[in-house]
Amino acid sequence: MTSRLRELIQQLGEAIHESVIESEQIAGVVQDIRKHGFDVLLMLEATIGLNEVSKETEEADAAAEAAGGTFTKNDVNFLRSLRISIEGEDNGELTQGEDETQAG
């Protein structure tokens, strides 16, 4: 991992932190909890995963999108990680017309 990539990851972490700090919605909920007599300690952990994209993967994803918008393997893996199943997932190639999801 290059120092520039490490710097970008650090910036991403800082941006996430700033977003939470500046969120009016979060501040409002914390204030409501305090009104009920509780102090709030908010600790969040973010995991940042990186997958190096090869030229082949970029070309395959672009071709799939141009051919009707199929889900990529990464798309399907991400949905599975959220416990979302996809109808028509039998052969691993899905079109956007088959993207009805069901919480699993």
matplotlib code that plots the C-alpha trace (Angstrom):
import matplotlib.pyplot as plt

x = [0.0, 1.4, 1.7, -0.7, -3.3, -2.8, -3.3, -6.6, -7.8, -7.0, -8.9, -11.9, -11.9, -11.7, -14.6, -16.7, -15.9, -16.8, -20.0, -21.1, -20.0, -21.9, -25.0, -28.0, -30.1, -27.6, -27.3, -31.0, -31.4, -28.5, -30.2, -33.5, -31.7, -30.1, -33.5, -34.5, -31.7, -29.0, -25.5, -24.5, -21.2, -21.1, -18.3, -18.4, -16.0, -15.5, -13.9, -12.5, -11.9, -10.1, -10.2, -7.7, -9.6, -7.9, -8.2, -10.1, -12.6, -13.2, -13.8, -16.1, -18.1, -18.4, -19.5, -22.1, -23.5, -23.7, -25.3, -28.3, -27.0, -26.2, -24.9, -21.2, -19.8, -18.9, -22.5, -23.9, -21.3, -22.2, -25.9, -25.3, -23.3, -26.4, -28.4, -30.3, -31.2, -31.7, -34.2, -32.6, -29.3, -28.9, -26.1, -24.6, -25.7, -28.5, -30.1, -31.6, -35.0, -34.5, -33.3, -36.2, -34.7, -36.0, -34.6, -33.3]
y = [0.0, 3.3, 6.3, 8.2, 5.5, 5.4, 9.2, 8.8, 6.2, 8.5, 11.3, 9.0, 8.2, 11.8, 12.6, 9.9, 11.3, 14.8, 13.7, 12.1, 15.1, 17.6, 15.5, 17.5, 14.3, 12.6, 15.6, 15.8, 12.2, 12.5, 15.6, 13.6, 10.8, 13.3, 14.8, 11.4, 11.5, 9.5, 10.5, 9.3, 7.7, 7.1, 4.9, 3.9, 1.5, 1.7, -1.0, 0.2, -2.6, -2.2, -4.4, -3.7, -3.4, -5.1, -3.9, -7.1, -6.4, -2.9, -4.0, -6.8, -4.5, -1.9, -4.5, -6.0, -2.5, -1.7, -5.1, -4.5, -3.7, -7.0, -7.2, -7.7, -10.3, -7.6, -6.3, -9.7, -10.2, -6.9, -7.6, -11.0, -9.3, -7.3, -10.6, -9.6, -12.4, -11.9, -13.7, -15.4, -15.7, -19.3, -18.8, -15.7, -13.4, -11.1, -8.4, -5.2, -6.6, -9.4, -7.1, -7.5, -8.1, -9.7, -9.3, -12.7]
z = [0.0, -1.0, 1.3, -0.9, -0.5, 3.3, 3.3, 1.3, 3.7, 6.7, 4.9, 4.5, 8.2, 9.1, 6.7, 8.3, 11.8, 10.7, 9.2, 12.5, 14.6, 12.3, 12.0, 13.3, 13.4, 15.6, 17.8, 18.2, 19.2, 21.7, 23.2, 23.5, 25.3, 27.7, 28.4, 29.7, 32.2, 30.4, 29.3, 25.8, 24.8, 21.1, 19.7, 16.1, 14.3, 10.6, 8.6, 5.2, 2.7, -0.5, -3.5, -6.3, -9.5, -12.4, -16.0, -16.8, -14.0, -15.1, -18.7, -17.6, -15.4, -18.2, -20.7, -18.3, -17.6, -21.3, -22.0, -19.8, -16.3, -14.7, -11.2, -10.8, -8.5, -6.0, -6.1, -5.3, -2.5, -1.0, -1.0, 0.6, 3.3, 4.1, 4.1, 1.0, -1.3, -5.0, -7.1, -10.1, -8.4, -9.7, -12.2, -10.7, -13.6, -12.8, -14.8, -13.3, -14.2, -11.7, -8.9, -6.6, -3.2, -0.1, 3.4, 4.4]

ax = plt.figure().add_subplot(projection="3d")
ax.plot(x, y, z, "-o")
ax.set_aspect("equal")
plt.show()
